[in-house]
Every structure is written in C-alpha cells, then in structure tokens.
Amino acid sequence: MSSERKRILVADDNPALSSVVRFNLQRAGFAVTVARNGLEAWNHLERNSFDMVVTDHQMPEMTGCELCERMRGDSRHAETPIIMLTAKGLELELPRLQEELGVVAVFPKPFSPVELVKAIADRLEHAGAAP
C-alpha cells in the first residue's frame, strides 16, 4: 500500500463549511486543497491531480455542474470521483448528475461531515485507494 496521502479537492464558496470539511478530511488522513469557487477549483485541476473532488452545486465563477462538465470533458479528470454538496437537494436532477456528470454521491446541506468523510473513504477504498 502506498504511504502517500490521497488528495481531495474541496470547492465551496462558504469559508466556514469548507473549513469544517477540510478539518474532518485532514483528521482522517487526507491531503486537502480548498478552492473558493468553481473556477479556482478548475485552476487547481489544471495544475494537479486529485483522487476525489468535493464540490458545491452553487458557486460563483463556475457552478459545480459546470466544473463536473469540464472534468468529464478532460481525459486527465474524466474518471475522478465527484461528490456534490448542495442546498438545493430536492431541486437537482439526480439521474443527470449521476449519469451525465459522473457524480458518485450528493450530500444535501446540512450534512454530517463524518458521513461525508466515510463516503469518501469508502469510495476510495473500493477504487483501491485508502488515505
């Protein structure tokens, strides 16, 4: 097993929420990069590879869906697992998010950071990658 920590990109324009998510992921052993909006997240993806992306649905500069579309259209990130956070849980088209954009899970806000970390760890474990 590799001793390198798995890298998670968190894109959310809410500083308090992204801080809580970062804290919990780092405590679980992940290396975390935080972006304040979708465009900043894309810029990180242009320079680095990540094992998982956690993105908010509604953000300035580029929405979570737009970020997912760009990722799926780029061979470097086409297979990167994505988890979406949203305050619009009941309004989202879940089949589109899953089938077209490859979103592996959606967490409606408010959500449990512990459950988010568990979902990420489980997904990466099934992909053969642990923190």
C-alpha positions, -999 to 999 in steps of 0.1 A, spaced: 0 0 0 13 35 -9 22 57 21 12 88 1 -19 105 13 -48 107 -11 -56 141 -24 -90 157 -21 -101 190 -38 -129 208 -20 -147 235 -39 -171 256 -19 -177 294 -16 -187 291 21 -155 295 41 -170 281 73 -182 250 56 -151 244 36 -131 248 68 -151 221 86 -148 198 56 -111 204 54 -106 198 91 -125 165 91 -108 152 59 -73 161 72 -81 144 105 -90 113 85 -56 114 68 -63 130 35 -43 159 19 -69 186 12 -68 216 -12 -97 241 -9 -110 263 -37 -134 292 -31 -153 288 -64 -155 265 -94 -130 285 -115 -104 283 -87 -111 246 -85 -106 242 -122 -73 261 -120 -62 236 -93 -72 207 -115 -52 222 -144 -20 220 -123 -26 189 -101 -43 156 -100 -67 147 -72 -82 113 -61 -116 129 -54 -134 162 -59 -160 175 -35 -179 204 -50 -207 227 -40 -235 229 -65 -240 267 -65 -208 288 -66 -197 320 -82 -174 320 -113 -183 284 -122 -210 262 -108 -204 227 -95 -222 213 -126 -200 233 -149 -169 221 -131 -182 185 -135 -188 190 -172 -153 204 -177 -138 175 -157 -157 149 -177 -146 165 -210 -109 164 -200 -92 130 -202 -70 138 -171 -100 141 -149 -127 121 -167 -126 93 -142 -120 113 -110 -149 106 -85 -170 136 -76 -192 142 -46 -216 172 -48 -228 193 -18 -260 212 -23 -286 234 -6 -309 225 -35 -312 188 -29 -348 184 -39 -344 206 -70 -315 187 -86 -318 162 -114 -301 133 -97 -301 110 -127 -284 137 -148 -258 143 -121 -250 106 -119 -253 95 -155 -240 125 -174 -217 142 -149 -205 111 -131 -213 124 -96 -210 94 -72 -229 110 -43 -249 140 -34 -250 154 1 -278 179 8 -269 207 32 -268 205 62 -249 172 62 -228 153 86 -190 159 80 -184 124 95 -207 108 69 -190 128 41 -156 115 52 -169 80 54 -184 82 19 -151 95 5 -130 68 24 -154 41 12 -153 52 -24 -115 55 -25 -112 21 -8 -134 5 -34 -112 22 -61 -82 6 -44 -70 38 -27 -70 44 11 -60 77 28 
